[in-house]
Amino acid sequence: MTEGRRPAADTLMWEVRAAPGALPELLAWVERQLPAVLGTGAGAELYTAADDRIVVILRTPAGADGAARLPEPPAALLARSAHQWPFAFHGRWGSAGADGK
């Protein structure tokens, strides 16, 4: 990385909270969206939490033009709109190795 320059975003953290009782339907909606996003060569990890939240981590292949994005879900399924944060991958520790490569 060049000093003073940040790497381009290649990872998106997408988080949403379901309206009361809507978690199964919202989760199904997210699962239906992923094939189109993954068609760009991206990879996805999908998480749920006890407080009716869904988190998706989307990783876009190197050289792609920015991080992949998910569309806004139907408002009737939401307690609030989705939040999205782009990141640049820095490294991985643990079973993948100490240097993340």
N, C-alpha and C positions, 0 to 999 in steps of 0.2 A: 504494500500500500504506500502510495506517495504521501510524504509528510504533509499534513494540512488537508488532505482529501479523504473523504469517507468513501467506503465501497458502496456500490449501488445496492439498494434494497433487493433481497432475493427471497425473503421470508416474510410472511404475513401472519400475525396473530389476530384472529377474528373471534370476538366474544359477544354473546347475546344472552339475554335472560327471557325465558318463556313467560307468557301470561299464565295465570293460575290454571292448572289442568291442561295446558297446551304443550307440555314438553314432548310427549310422544309424536304429536303431529309436526312440531317444529323440527325435531330430530329427523323425521322422515323427509321433510322438505330439504334440510341440509344435505342428507344423503342423496337425494335426487339431483341436487345441483353439482355435486362433486364430479361426476363423469365429464361434464362439459369443461370444468376447470382443469381436471386432470388431463384432458385432451391436449392441453398446451404443453404437456410433458412435466407438469408439476406433480409433487407428491403431497399427501395430506395425512394428518393425524387428527382424530376426532376424539374429544373428551367430553364427559358430562360431569356435573357436580350436583350435590344434594340440594342446592338452592335453586334448581331449575335453570342452571346455566349450561350453555354449550360453548366449548372452545374448539376452534379449528386452527391448526398450524399448517400453513401451506408453504411448501418449499418449491421455488421455481428453479429450473436448471440453470447452470452457469451460462452466461451469454444471452439469456432471455432479456427482454426489454421490461424490466421491473418485476415486482412481485405479482403473482396471480391474485385475483380478487373474486370474492363472492358477491352476488347481488344482494340487495336489501330484501329480507324476508317479508311476507305478508304482515301488515300491521296488526291484524287480528290475533296473530300468534305471539305477539311480543308484549312484555312488560315495559320494555323500552327499546329503542332502536339499537342496531348492532354497532359495536365499536371495533375499529380496525387500526392496527399499528404496524407499519412496515419496519423490518429489521434487516440488517446484513449479517449473515452467518459469520461467527468468529471462531468457534471451535467446539469440540465435544470431549468430554472426560468420562471415564467409567469404562464400560465394556468395549467401547469403540477404540479405546487407547487414550493415553494421557495427553497427546498433543492435538487430538480432535481430527486428525487427517486420515 
